[in-house]
Amino acid sequence: MGLFSRRLRLLFGVTALVVAAFSTGIDFLFFLVYLTVGIGIGSWIYARRGLRDVRADYRILNPRTHVGEVLQATYRVENHDRFAKPWIECWNESTLPASLPGRVVGIPKLGTRQWLAKVTLTRRGSYRFGALRVRTGDPFGLFSTEMMVGQPTSIVVFPAVVPLPHWRLPPSPIDGTTRARRRLEVVTPLVAGVRPYVHGDAINRIHWLSSARHGELHVKEFDLEQTADLWMVLDLERAVHAGIGTDASVETAVVIAASVAMRTLADNRSVAMTASARRIQQHQPDRGPRVEQKLLHLLANVQADGAHPLAEVINATMPQLRRGMTLCIITGSTDRTWVRGLAALRRRGIGALVLLLDRSSYIGVEPDERSRADLSAVQHALAEYGIEHRLVRRGDDVAEAIGATGRGRG
């Protein structure tokens, strides 16, 4: 709009000058007319050849990165002309909240300019960079020439992954981790320790050396949780989340999911995930770099736009859970209906952990008595069914909030 109005003013001025020159016949006015026309033609020619023999390109160095990290791109502009280029502007249009900064450079004849552009990433998601746009013009700003170089580029910003040095899932209630009688026993070489024999323990679990040393029977405990799979349920129902932007509860939930998944995969355990967004997305148990990328891509793009209640999502997931798995639920729901659905997990030999978000703390106002009562009721229901849970509030250190040991923290 600025360039158009500038040209419009110039056209109006030249028209007025021509009219005045022919009306008065003053030589000086004719001189100004010729000078103006000459400057206009010269500026147009200068702008037209401004990008002649100019080569440019750019490259995103880290198209897959995490929130909080720095996106980097290298730019290179070459001038193969015999004349210098006083100014060339380079930039990319993008869908990033804060795009890579553009730059204006001057390039000597047969010279090259290259630089590194950086921007700190603050929001997860998939974004698009347009082709590199290169523009120059005449010294008076009357005309400009532009070219586009390269192809559009996509980048993915993964959620932040918080180190969890003290993270430990609750053990699955199967052989070697509880003292109840079981019809099916699982053999594993991972011995965690010994404990006194109780009625119902299998005879082939007796550790005879420890029994002889203590004068009573002792049995081996097996650390099956190190080989068990983790199934995560990320509750993205719209009604159970609150907050805006990076302070929203859904962002905390996604960071927790990414951190727990990456830590579990680092322990060489399989991870599965159910995310109840607008469309329920599910990944089956798997391990290794391939599933890591799948989960990070999923978590980079999900939003709190689901309409499926958590109880419905859990019921749909239950048939896929196998003995020895651990179910980890990340939710801000205070509806106790879904808690009752977890009652049968222990009998099936499935561990459970609930990472409960205090939704009211993300609203930005002091929670009312009803919100406190609903949250307390859910915690009480979880404790009643023997489900370990951790409470996370806005502003909490995620590693501290979910990494602490002990049942019913919060």
C-alpha positions as CSV (number, residue, x, y, z in Angstrom):
1,M,0.0,0.0,0.0
2,G,2.9,2.4,0.8
3,L,4.5,1.8,-2.6
4,F,1.2,2.3,-4.4
5,S,0.5,5.5,-2.7
6,R,4.0,6.7,-3.3
7,R,3.6,6.0,-7.0
8,L,0.3,7.7,-7.0
9,R,1.7,10.8,-5.5
10,L,4.6,10.8,-7.9
11,L,2.1,10.4,-10.9
12,F,0.1,13.3,-9.6
13,G,3.2,15.5,-9.1
14,V,4.5,14.7,-12.6
15,T,1.1,15.4,-14.1
16,A,0.9,18.7,-12.3
17,L,4.4,19.6,-13.4
18,V,3.7,18.7,-17.1
19,V,0.5,20.8,-17.0
20,A,2.3,23.7,-15.4
21,A,5.2,23.5,-17.9
22,F,2.9,23.5,-21.0
23,S,0.7,26.2,-19.5
24,T,3.4,28.6,-18.6
25,G,6.2,27.7,-21.1
26,I,8.8,28.2,-18.4
27,D,12.1,26.4,-19.4
28,F,12.9,25.5,-15.8
29,L,9.6,23.6,-15.5
30,F,10.4,21.7,-18.7
31,F,13.8,20.9,-17.3
32,L,12.1,19.4,-14.2
33,V,9.8,17.4,-16.4
34,Y,12.6,15.9,-18.4
35,L,14.6,15.3,-15.2
36,T,11.7,13.5,-13.5
37,V,11.0,11.3,-16.5
38,G,14.7,10.5,-16.8
39,I,14.9,9.6,-13.1
40,G,11.8,7.4,-13.5
41,I,13.1,5.5,-16.5
42,G,16.5,5.1,-14.9
43,S,15.0,3.8,-11.6
44,W,12.9,1.3,-13.5
45,I,15.9,0.0,-15.4
46,Y,18.0,-0.1,-12.2
47,A,15.3,-2.1,-10.4
48,R,14.7,-4.5,-13.3
49,R,18.3,-5.5,-13.4
50,G,18.8,-5.4,-9.7
51,L,18.5,-9.2,-9.3
52,R,20.4,-10.0,-12.5
53,D,22.9,-12.8,-11.9
54,V,21.9,-13.1,-8.2
55,R,21.7,-16.6,-6.8
56,A,20.2,-17.4,-3.3
57,D,19.2,-20.3,-1.2
58,Y,18.5,-21.3,2.4
59,R,18.5,-24.4,4.5
60,I,16.8,-25.2,7.8
61,L,19.4,-26.9,10.0
62,N,17.0,-28.6,12.5
63,P,13.5,-29.0,11.0
64,R,12.7,-31.4,13.9
65,T,13.2,-29.7,17.3
66,H,11.6,-29.1,20.7
67,V,9.9,-26.2,22.4
68,G,12.5,-24.0,24.1
69,E,15.2,-24.9,21.6
70,V,16.5,-22.6,18.8
71,L,15.5,-23.0,15.2
72,Q,18.5,-22.3,12.9
73,A,18.7,-21.6,9.2
74,T,21.6,-20.7,6.9
75,Y,21.2,-18.2,4.1
76,R,23.5,-17.6,1.2
77,V,23.3,-15.0,-1.5
78,E,25.8,-14.8,-4.4
79,N,26.3,-12.0,-6.8
80,H,27.7,-13.1,-10.2
81,D,27.2,-9.7,-11.8
82,R,30.1,-7.3,-12.6
83,F,28.2,-4.6,-10.6
84,A,27.7,-4.5,-6.8
85,K,24.3,-4.8,-5.3
86,P,23.8,-2.1,-2.7
87,W,20.9,-3.7,-1.0
88,I,19.1,-7.0,-1.3
89,E,16.4,-8.0,1.2
90,C,15.8,-11.7,2.0
91,W,13.0,-13.2,4.1
92,N,10.7,-16.2,4.5
93,E,7.0,-16.0,5.2
94,S,6.0,-18.7,7.7
95,T,3.2,-19.8,10.0
96,L,5.5,-19.7,13.1
97,P,4.4,-17.4,15.9
98,A,7.8,-15.7,15.6
99,S,9.4,-16.4,12.3
100,L,13.1,-16.3,11.3
101,P,14.3,-12.7,11.0
102,G,14.8,-11.3,7.5
103,R,17.9,-9.3,6.6
104,V,19.0,-6.6,4.2
105,V,22.5,-7.1,2.8
106,G,24.8,-5.4,0.4
107,I,26.9,-7.6,-1.9
108,P,30.0,-6.5,-3.8
109,K,30.6,-7.5,-7.4
110,L,31.3,-11.2,-7.8
111,G,30.9,-11.5,-4.0
112,T,28.9,-13.7,-1.6
113,R,27.1,-13.1,1.7
114,Q,26.0,-15.8,4.1
115,W,24.6,-15.8,7.6
116,L,22.9,-17.8,10.3
117,A,19.4,-16.9,11.4
118,K,17.9,-18.0,14.7
119,V,14.6,-17.9,16.5
120,T,13.6,-19.5,19.8
121,L,10.6,-21.8,19.5
122,T,7.8,-21.2,22.0
123,R,4.9,-23.3,20.7
124,R,4.7,-26.9,19.6
125,G,3.1,-27.9,16.3
126,S,3.7,-28.3,12.6
127,Y,4.6,-25.2,10.7
128,R,5.4,-24.2,7.2
129,F,8.1,-22.0,5.7
130,G,7.5,-20.5,2.3
131,A,10.1,-20.2,-0.4
132,L,12.9,-17.7,0.1
133,R,11.9,-14.3,-1.1
134,V,14.6,-12.0,-2.4
135,R,13.8,-8.3,-3.3
136,T,15.7,-5.2,-4.4
137,G,14.8,-1.9,-5.9
138,D,15.9,1.5,-7.0
139,P,17.5,4.1,-4.6
140,F,14.3,6.2,-4.6
141,G,12.0,3.3,-3.7
142,L,9.8,3.8,-6.8
143,F,10.2,0.3,-8.3
144,S,11.2,-3.1,-6.9
145,T,12.0,-6.5,-8.3
146,E,11.4,-9.7,-6.4
147,M,12.1,-13.4,-7.0
148,M,11.3,-16.6,-5.0
149,V,13.9,-19.3,-4.5
150,G,13.6,-22.8,-3.3
151,Q,10.6,-24.9,-2.2
152,P,8.3,-24.4,0.9
153,T,9.7,-26.3,3.9
154,S,7.8,-28.0,6.8
155,I,9.1,-28.1,10.3
156,V,7.8,-29.9,13.4
157,V,8.2,-28.4,16.9
158,F,8.0,-31.2,19.4
159,P,6.9,-30.6,23.0
160,A,9.5,-30.0,25.6
161,V,10.9,-33.2,27.2
162,V,11.7,-32.8,30.9
163,P,14.4,-35.1,32.4
164,L,12.8,-37.4,35.0
165,P,15.8,-38.7,37.1
166,H,13.5,-40.0,39.9
167,W,10.7,-41.3,37.8
168,R,9.5,-44.8,38.6
169,L,6.2,-46.4,37.5
170,P,4.2,-48.4,40.1
171,P,4.9,-52.1,39.7
172,S,2.3,-54.3,38.0
173,P,0.5,-56.5,40.6
174,I,1.8,-59.8,39.2
175,D,4.2,-62.5,40.2
176,G,7.0,-61.2,42.5
177,T,5.4,-57.8,43.2
178,T,2.5,-58.7,45.5
179,R,1.8,-61.5,47.9
180,A,-1.6,-62.7,46.7
181,R,-2.2,-66.1,45.2
182,R,-2.2,-66.4,41.5
183,R,-3.0,-69.1,39.1
184,L,-0.7,-67.8,36.4
185,E,3.0,-67.0,37.1
186,V,5.5,-65.3,34.9
187,V,9.1,-66.3,34.9
188,T,11.7,-63.6,34.6
189,P,15.5,-63.4,35.2
190,L,15.3,-59.9,36.8
191,V,15.6,-60.6,40.5
192,A,15.0,-57.5,42.6
193,G,15.5,-59.0,46.1
194,V,14.1,-61.5,48.5
195,R,11.3,-61.4,51.1
196,P,9.8,-63.8,53.7
197,Y,7.6,-66.6,52.3
198,V,3.8,-66.2,52.6
199,H,1.0,-68.5,51.8
200,G,0.4,-68.7,48.1
201,D,4.0,-68.2,46.9
202,A,5.3,-70.7,44.4
203,I,7.8,-73.3,45.6
204,N,10.1,-72.6,42.7
205,R,10.5,-69.0,43.9
206,I,12.1,-70.0,47.1
207,H,15.7,-68.7,47.6
208,W,17.3,-71.5,49.5
209,L,20.5,-69.7,50.5
210,S,18.6,-66.8,52.0
211,S,16.2,-69.3,53.7
212,A,19.1,-71.1,55.3
213,R,20.8,-67.9,56.4
214,H,17.6,-66.5,58.0
215,G,16.3,-69.8,59.3
216,E,12.9,-69.4,57.5
217,L,11.7,-69.6,54.0
218,H,12.4,-66.6,51.7
219,V,11.3,-66.1,48.1
220,K,12.7,-64.2,45.3
221,E,11.1,-60.9,44.1
222,F,11.2,-60.2,40.4
223,D,11.4,-56.7,39.1
224,L,8.9,-57.3,36.2
225,E,8.2,-53.6,35.8
226,Q,11.5,-53.2,33.9
227,T,10.2,-55.5,31.1
228,A,6.5,-54.4,31.2
229,D,4.9,-52.2,28.7
230,L,3.5,-48.8,29.4
231,W,0.2,-47.7,28.0
232,M,-0.5,-44.0,28.3
233,V,-4.0,-42.4,28.0
234,L,-3.8,-38.7,27.4
235,D,-7.2,-37.2,28.1
236,L,-7.8,-34.3,25.7
237,E,-11.5,-33.8,26.3
238,R,-12.2,-30.1,25.9
239,A,-14.2,-29.8,29.1
240,V,-11.4,-31.0,31.4
241,H,-8.7,-28.5,30.3
242,A,-8.3,-24.8,31.1
243,G,-5.9,-21.9,30.5
244,I,-4.6,-20.0,27.4
245,G,-1.5,-20.4,25.3
246,T,1.6,-21.9,26.8
247,D,0.1,-21.7,30.3
248,A,-2.8,-24.0,29.4
249,S,-3.3,-27.3,31.2
250,V,-3.2,-29.2,27.9
251,E,0.4,-28.0,27.4
252,T,1.4,-29.3,30.8
253,A,-0.4,-32.6,29.9
254,V,1.5,-32.9,26.6
255,V,4.9,-32.2,28.3
256,I,4.2,-34.8,30.9
257,A,3.2,-37.4,28.2
258,A,6.3,-36.7,26.2
259,S,8.6,-36.8,29.2
260,V,7.2,-40.0,30.6
261,A,7.2,-41.7,27.1
262,M,10.8,-40.7,26.3
263,R,12.0,-41.8,29.8
264,T,10.2,-45.2,29.4
265,L,11.6,-45.7,25.9
266,A,15.1,-44.9,27.3
267,D,14.6,-47.7,29.8
268,N,14.1,-50.1,26.7
269,R,10.5,-50.6,27.5
270,S,7.6,-50.5,25.0
271,V,5.2,-47.6,25.1
272,A,1.7,-47.3,23.7
273,M,-0.5,-44.2,23.7
274,T,-4.1,-43.3,23.3
275,A,-4.9,-39.6,22.8
276,S,-8.5,-38.6,22.9
277,A,-8.5,-35.5,20.8
278,R,-11.2,-34.7,18.2
279,R,-10.3,-38.0,16.7
280,I,-9.0,-40.7,19.0
281,Q,-5.5,-41.6,18.0
282,Q,-3.8,-44.7,19.2
283,H,-0.3,-46.2,18.9
284,Q,0.3,-49.9,19.8
285,P,3.1,-50.9,22.1
286,D,6.5,-50.6,20.5
287,R,10.0,-49.5,21.4
288,G,13.0,-47.8,19.7
289,P,13.6,-44.6,17.7
290,R,10.8,-45.3,15.3
291,V,8.1,-45.2,18.0
292,E,9.8,-42.2,19.6
293,Q,9.3,-40.2,16.5
294,K,5.7,-41.4,16.1
295,L,4.8,-40.3,19.6
296,L,6.5,-37.0,19.4
297,H,4.8,-36.2,16.1
298,L,1.5,-37.1,17.7
299,L,2.1,-34.9,20.7
300,A,3.3,-32.0,18.6
301,N,-0.1,-31.6,17.0
302,V,-2.8,-32.7,19.4
303,Q,-5.1,-30.1,21.0
304,A,-7.7,-30.2,23.7
305,D,-10.6,-30.5,21.3
306,G,-11.9,-33.9,22.1
307,A,-15.5,-34.8,23.0
308,H,-15.0,-38.3,24.4
309,P,-15.3,-38.6,28.2
310,L,-12.4,-40.3,29.9
311,A,-14.5,-43.2,31.1
312,E,-15.4,-44.0,27.5
313,V,-11.8,-43.9,26.4
314,I,-10.6,-46.1,29.2
315,N,-13.4,-48.7,28.5
316,A,-12.3,-48.8,24.9
317,T,-8.6,-49.2,25.9
318,M,-9.2,-51.9,28.5
319,P,-9.5,-54.9,26.2
320,Q,-6.0,-54.1,24.7
321,L,-4.2,-54.1,28.0
322,R,-2.2,-57.3,28.8
323,R,-1.1,-58.7,32.0
324,G,2.0,-57.1,33.2
325,M,1.3,-53.7,31.6
326,T,1.2,-50.4,33.5
327,L,-1.6,-48.0,32.6
328,C,-0.7,-44.3,33.0
329,I,-3.6,-41.8,32.7
330,I,-3.0,-38.0,32.3
331,T,-6.1,-36.1,32.9
332,G,-7.7,-33.0,34.5
333,S,-11.1,-34.7,34.9
334,T,-12.8,-34.6,38.3
335,D,-15.6,-36.9,37.2
336,R,-15.3,-40.0,39.4
337,T,-17.0,-42.3,36.8
338,W,-13.7,-43.1,35.2
339,V,-12.1,-44.1,38.5
340,R,-14.5,-47.0,38.9
341,G,-13.4,-48.4,35.6
342,L,-9.9,-48.9,37.1
343,A,-11.0,-51.2,39.9
344,A,-10.5,-54.4,37.9
345,L,-6.9,-53.6,36.8
346,R,-5.3,-55.1,39.9
347,R,-7.2,-58.4,39.4
348,R,-5.9,-58.5,35.8
349,G,-2.3,-58.0,36.9
350,I,-2.1,-54.5,35.4
351,G,-0.5,-51.6,37.2
352,A,-2.0,-48.1,37.2
353,L,-0.8,-44.5,37.8
354,V,-2.9,-41.4,37.4
355,L,-1.2,-38.0,36.8
356,L,-4.0,-35.6,37.8
357,L,-3.9,-32.0,36.7
358,D,-5.5,-29.4,39.0
359,R,-7.6,-27.8,36.3
360,S,-8.8,-25.0,38.6
361,S,-5.2,-23.7,39.1
362,Y,-5.0,-23.0,35.3
363,I,-8.0,-20.8,35.2
364,G,-6.2,-17.9,36.8
365,V,-8.5,-17.3,39.7
366,E,-8.8,-18.8,43.2
367,P,-10.7,-22.1,43.0
368,D,-14.1,-22.2,44.6
369,E,-15.2,-24.7,47.2
370,R,-16.9,-26.9,44.6
371,S,-13.7,-27.2,42.6
372,R,-11.7,-28.1,45.7
373,A,-14.4,-30.6,46.7
374,D,-14.5,-32.3,43.3
375,L,-10.7,-32.6,43.2
376,S,-10.6,-34.0,46.7
377,A,-13.3,-36.5,45.9
378,V,-11.4,-37.9,42.9
379,Q,-8.2,-38.2,45.0
380,H,-10.2,-40.0,47.7
381,A,-11.7,-42.4,45.1
382,L,-8.3,-43.2,43.7
383,A,-6.9,-43.9,47.1
384,E,-9.9,-46.1,47.9
385,Y,-9.2,-48.3,44.9
386,G,-5.5,-48.4,45.6
387,I,-4.6,-46.4,42.5
388,E,-1.4,-44.4,42.9
389,H,-1.7,-40.8,41.7
390,R,0.3,-37.6,41.6
391,L,-1.2,-34.1,41.5
392,V,0.2,-31.4,39.2
393,R,-0.7,-27.7,39.5
394,R,0.1,-24.8,37.3
395,G,3.6,-23.6,37.8
396,D,4.8,-26.9,39.4
397,D,8.1,-28.3,38.3
398,V,7.0,-31.3,36.3
399,A,10.0,-33.5,37.2
400,E,9.4,-32.9,40.9
401,A,5.6,-33.2,40.7
402,I,5.4,-36.5,39.0
403,G,8.8,-37.9,39.9
404,A,8.3,-38.1,43.6
405,T,7.6,-41.5,45.1
406,G,4.8,-42.3,47.4
407,R,1.1,-42.9,46.9
408,G,-1.4,-40.2,46.6
409,R,1.0,-37.3,46.4
410,G,-0.7,-33.9,46.3
